[in-house]
Amino acid sequence: QFLATQAGALGLTPSDLDNTVLKNRYVSEHTGVTHLYLRQTLNGIEIADADLNINVASDGSVINIGSSFVSGLAGMTTTTVVPSLSAISAVSTLASSLGYSLSDVPSVVEFTGGISQSTLLNLESLSLDTIPMELQYVTTGDGQLRLGWNVVARTPDGDHWIDASVDAATGELLRLSDWVDKASYEVFAIPIEGPLDGGRSIVVDVHDPEASPYGWHDVDGVDGADFTDTRGNNVSAQEDV
């Protein structure tokens, strides 16, 4: 009800809020604040990156809202829900467009189905893990939505963790992000000892190539990081609660 009253301030219409799914909800033990994360849908299918988060104080008052919801969904209800490409065809097309040569054939590990046609594939020449796939809508530059297959794959070389969307009709790559990045850190750089001495800065690939030839996050001596958090061969850094 609160979101409906604030739709205009968010650049939305009340009907844009009619079909949302709750993706996550948790309560902070320290503050008592409830954090809600919603995903916008159309025709029962989620819209990629159409997220809204709302933080509610322990007394029920809304603290703040952040939204990337799509406006004007009422005029898009005829958007197709039926893919022309199968999940197997879509993942093969993606591999080709990214320059990967497939030495094996995609196989279905699990098919949950539903309107999003949730599928789990095995394709070892593209991903170290099984590949989750499901239908989603993707916004385009002209403000329209296109039906696509969402693909998440961790490449065999360990250099990329791909989150991509492939057009479910044409195989065109609609969106692509890589969850793997260079080793960058936000630090109090020497000689700064802490926040009272100066500000933080971003440093990239600062490991000593002789002491840590594979970087700070490698513990087995094989090329490729074993961790993507603050664990590694030199230190285990974590919040002390």
VMD Tcl script that draws the C-alpha trace (Angstrom):
set ca {
  {0.00 0.00 0.00}
  {2.84 2.37 0.81}
  {4.51 1.72 -2.54}
  {1.24 2.39 -4.36}
  {1.04 5.83 -2.71}
  {4.64 6.54 -3.73}
  {4.42 5.20 -7.29}
  {4.52 8.66 -8.85}
  {7.62 9.66 -6.89}
  {9.30 6.49 -8.15}
  {8.38 7.28 -11.76}
  {5.89 4.42 -11.87}
  {2.17 3.82 -12.08}
  {0.34 1.78 -9.42}
  {-0.16 -1.04 -11.97}
  {3.63 -1.31 -12.37}
  {3.65 -2.59 -8.78}
  {0.87 -5.13 -9.20}
  {3.00 -8.15 -10.02}
  {6.12 -8.38 -7.89}
  {7.84 -11.28 -6.17}
  {9.71 -11.14 -2.87}
  {13.25 -12.32 -3.59}
  {14.70 -11.87 -0.12}
  {13.76 -10.63 3.34}
  {15.80 -10.41 6.50}
  {15.88 -8.47 9.77}
  {19.09 -6.88 11.02}
  {19.84 -8.17 14.50}
  {21.61 -4.94 15.46}
  {19.10 -2.36 14.23}
  {15.82 -4.25 13.98}
  {15.45 -2.95 10.41}
  {13.64 -5.25 7.96}
  {15.20 -5.32 4.49}
  {12.88 -6.33 1.64}
  {14.00 -7.06 -1.93}
  {11.35 -7.24 -4.68}
  {11.59 -8.24 -8.34}
  {9.17 -6.93 -10.97}
  {7.44 -9.47 -13.22}
  {5.35 -9.52 -16.38}
  {3.16 -12.43 -17.45}
  {4.60 -14.36 -14.50}
  {8.19 -13.97 -15.77}
  {10.79 -11.90 -13.95}
  {12.30 -8.78 -15.54}
  {16.09 -8.70 -15.42}
  {17.54 -6.02 -13.12}
  {14.05 -4.68 -12.28}
  {14.59 -4.59 -8.54}
  {13.19 -2.61 -5.64}
  {14.55 -2.59 -2.11}
  {12.70 -1.10 0.83}
  {13.97 -0.77 4.39}
  {11.44 -0.71 7.22}
  {12.22 0.34 10.78}
  {11.16 -1.79 13.75}
  {8.20 0.54 14.37}
  {6.88 -0.08 10.84}
  {7.97 3.23 9.33}
  {9.68 3.19 5.93}
  {13.28 4.44 6.05}
  {14.08 4.52 2.32}
  {13.41 2.92 -1.06}
  {15.59 2.21 -4.07}
  {14.01 1.19 -7.37}
  {14.99 0.16 -10.88}
  {11.47 -1.00 -11.79}
  {10.30 -0.59 -15.39}
  {7.53 1.93 -16.00}
  {4.52 1.40 -18.26}
  {4.13 -2.36 -18.02}
  {0.39 -2.13 -18.66}
  {1.10 -1.47 -22.34}
  {3.43 -4.46 -22.61}
  {1.12 -7.27 -21.49}
  {1.05 -8.85 -24.96}
  {4.79 -9.55 -24.82}
  {5.40 -13.19 -25.77}
  {6.07 -15.86 -23.15}
  {6.94 -18.62 -25.63}
  {10.62 -18.99 -26.65}
  {11.53 -19.95 -30.19}
  {14.93 -21.23 -29.06}
  {15.28 -24.05 -26.58}
  {17.57 -23.71 -23.57}
  {20.11 -26.00 -25.25}
  {20.10 -23.93 -28.46}
  {20.42 -20.70 -26.47}
  {23.44 -21.84 -24.44}
  {25.14 -23.15 -27.58}
  {24.55 -19.81 -29.31}
  {25.96 -17.94 -26.32}
  {29.10 -20.08 -26.26}
  {29.66 -19.39 -29.94}
  {29.14 -15.64 -29.58}
  {31.68 -15.56 -26.72}
  {34.25 -17.50 -28.75}
  {34.13 -20.80 -26.86}
  {34.53 -24.04 -28.83}
  {32.32 -26.76 -27.40}
  {33.82 -30.23 -27.09}
  {30.70 -31.77 -25.55}
  {26.96 -31.51 -26.05}
  {24.66 -29.73 -23.57}
  {22.55 -32.12 -21.55}
  {19.57 -31.46 -19.28}
  {20.28 -32.29 -15.64}
  {16.97 -31.04 -14.29}
  {13.88 -29.40 -15.72}
  {11.69 -27.67 -13.15}
  {9.49 -26.12 -15.79}
  {6.84 -23.57 -14.97}
  {6.23 -20.47 -17.04}
  {9.93 -19.51 -16.72}
  {10.92 -23.00 -17.97}
  {13.64 -23.26 -15.33}
  {16.33 -25.67 -16.57}
  {19.66 -26.97 -15.29}
  {22.18 -27.94 -17.97}
  {25.55 -29.66 -17.96}
  {28.13 -28.38 -20.46}
  {31.67 -28.93 -19.20}
  {33.40 -27.13 -22.06}
  {31.59 -23.89 -21.09}
  {31.09 -24.12 -17.33}
  {32.72 -25.75 -14.31}
  {29.30 -25.84 -12.67}
  {25.93 -26.91 -13.93}
  {24.29 -24.03 -15.81}
  {21.00 -22.66 -14.44}
  {18.76 -21.18 -17.11}
  {15.33 -19.58 -17.06}
  {13.27 -17.20 -19.12}
  {13.33 -13.52 -18.24}
  {12.44 -10.24 -19.88}
  {15.24 -7.82 -20.70}
  {14.76 -4.09 -21.21}
  {16.09 -2.62 -24.44}
  {17.32 0.84 -25.34}
  {13.97 1.76 -26.86}
  {12.10 1.01 -23.65}
  {10.67 -2.31 -24.76}
  {11.02 -5.79 -23.27}
  {12.40 -8.84 -25.04}
  {12.07 -12.42 -23.91}
  {15.44 -14.01 -23.23}
  {17.16 -16.98 -21.66}
  {19.22 -16.10 -18.60}
  {22.46 -18.11 -18.48}
  {24.95 -18.33 -15.59}
  {28.22 -20.12 -16.41}
  {31.65 -20.29 -14.72}
  {34.16 -20.84 -17.53}
  {36.62 -23.77 -17.31}
  {39.64 -21.45 -17.12}
  {38.17 -19.85 -13.99}
  {38.65 -16.39 -15.49}
  {34.97 -15.59 -16.00}
  {31.67 -16.12 -14.24}
  {29.15 -15.10 -16.86}
  {25.66 -13.81 -16.21}
  {24.09 -13.32 -19.63}
  {20.74 -13.07 -21.39}
  {20.21 -14.45 -24.88}
  {17.23 -13.45 -27.00}
  {14.81 -16.40 -26.90}
  {13.83 -15.82 -30.53}
  {17.01 -14.76 -32.35}
  {19.88 -15.86 -30.10}
  {21.16 -12.28 -29.93}
  {23.17 -11.41 -26.81}
  {20.96 -8.96 -24.89}
  {22.98 -8.42 -21.72}
  {26.29 -9.65 -20.32}
  {28.06 -9.19 -17.00}
  {31.07 -10.93 -15.53}
  {31.13 -11.66 -11.80}
  {34.92 -12.08 -11.95}
  {37.02 -8.94 -11.85}
  {40.61 -7.98 -11.32}
  {41.87 -8.05 -7.74}
  {40.98 -4.56 -6.58}
  {40.88 -3.44 -2.97}
  {39.68 -0.40 -1.08}
  {42.41 0.21 1.50}
  {44.12 2.63 3.84}
  {47.30 2.67 1.80}
  {50.68 2.83 3.51}
  {51.73 5.05 5.31}
  {48.10 5.71 6.39}
  {47.39 3.56 9.43}
  {43.65 4.12 9.74}
  {40.70 6.46 9.17}
  {42.09 9.08 11.57}
  {45.21 9.45 9.40}
  {43.63 9.82 5.96}
  {41.17 8.48 3.40}
  {40.87 5.19 1.59}
  {41.98 4.53 -1.98}
  {41.53 1.81 -4.60}
  {44.55 -0.35 -5.49}
  {44.59 -3.02 -8.20}
  {46.75 -6.17 -8.44}
  {49.09 -5.02 -5.67}
  {50.51 -8.44 -4.76}
  {54.27 -9.02 -4.87}
  {54.89 -11.16 -8.00}
  {57.78 -12.97 -6.30}
  {56.13 -13.65 -2.94}
  {52.66 -14.31 -4.41}
  {53.08 -15.19 -8.10}
  {49.46 -16.37 -8.30}
  {48.03 -13.41 -6.39}
  {46.86 -13.09 -2.79}
  {43.87 -15.44 -3.05}
  {45.63 -18.59 -4.22}
  {46.48 -21.36 -1.75}
  {47.28 -24.33 -4.01}
  {49.94 -22.88 -6.32}
  {47.83 -23.46 -9.42}
  {47.09 -20.46 -11.62}
  {43.70 -19.00 -10.72}
  {42.36 -17.62 -7.45}
  {40.84 -20.07 -4.96}
  {38.87 -17.34 -3.18}
  {37.15 -14.12 -4.22}
  {36.81 -12.73 -0.71}
  {39.37 -11.71 1.93}
  {40.83 -15.19 2.44}
  {44.12 -16.24 0.88}
  {47.71 -17.32 1.38}
  {48.68 -14.30 3.51}
  {45.69 -13.39 5.64}
  {42.14 -14.14 6.59}
  {40.43 -10.77 7.11}
  {36.89 -10.61 8.43}
  {34.55 -8.54 10.55}
  {34.93 -9.20 14.27}
  {31.39 -9.02 15.64}
}
mol new
graphics top color blue
foreach p $ca { graphics top sphere $p radius 0.5 }
foreach p [lrange $ca 0 end-1] q [lrange $ca 1 end] { graphics top cylinder $p $q radius 0.2 }
display resetview
